[in-house]
C-alpha cells in the first residue's frame, strides 16, 4: 500500500491530453514539493517535473505538473507513442522522515 | 556527462549480506545527497536509503532500518549500500540516485543492479 495514491492506468490516442493524479496527505504533498518520473522498462527513471511544476531542461513542454492541497497532477498534452511508460509521483514525508512514491501509473497510447 | 554506475548485485541466499557500490562521475559528487531506490519485480519504485552530501545524516524507511547501511567516500566519488539479513522481499533492481542538496527530487539515476535473494 503506497503512501501516495495513483490510478494504476491511463490511456489516450495520439494527440490527446492525458492526466495522472497523485493523492497524498498533509505530511507529504500538503507541505512538500512533488516530483514526477517517467520509467521505461529496462531503463533508468527520468525526472519530468520537480518542485510541483518545473521542467528540467530537455523535457518537452508537453509535460506539465500542478499541485493543489494534498493532491498533484501530471498532464501530458499532444500524447505521442514514445510517452507510453510508467509514471511515478514522489515527495518527502515529514512524518515518515523519508521519500515516498506513488505505486505508478501505466500510460498506454492507443 | 553524468554517470552513475552500480555494481555488486547478484544472487544470494536469505539471511546473508551483500554490498552494492556506485561510481559517480560528471558532477560534483561531494555536493549532492545520494540515495538508493529499488524496484521489485512487477512493483513500483521504493526509496531505500539516503545520505547527506557530507555523510552527516542518513535516513532509511522502516522496511530496511537496522538491516541496511549507506555510506560514501567523497574522495573516490563512491556510494555504497551494505545490506544484511537479506530477505526474499529485498529482491529488486537497486538504483543509485543523486539529489542536489535539499532539492527534494531525484536528479540523476543509474541503470541499476539486480539483487536476487533466493535459496
Interface residues (C-beta under 8 A of the other chain):
Chain A: X2 X32 X33 X35 X37 X39 X43 X44 X45 X46 X47 X50 X51 X56 X86 X88 X90 X91 X92 X96 X97 X98 X99 X100 X101 X102 X103 X104
Chain B: X35 X37 X44 X45 X46 X47 X50 X59 X60 X61 X95 X103 X104 X105 X106 X107 X109 X110 X111 X112
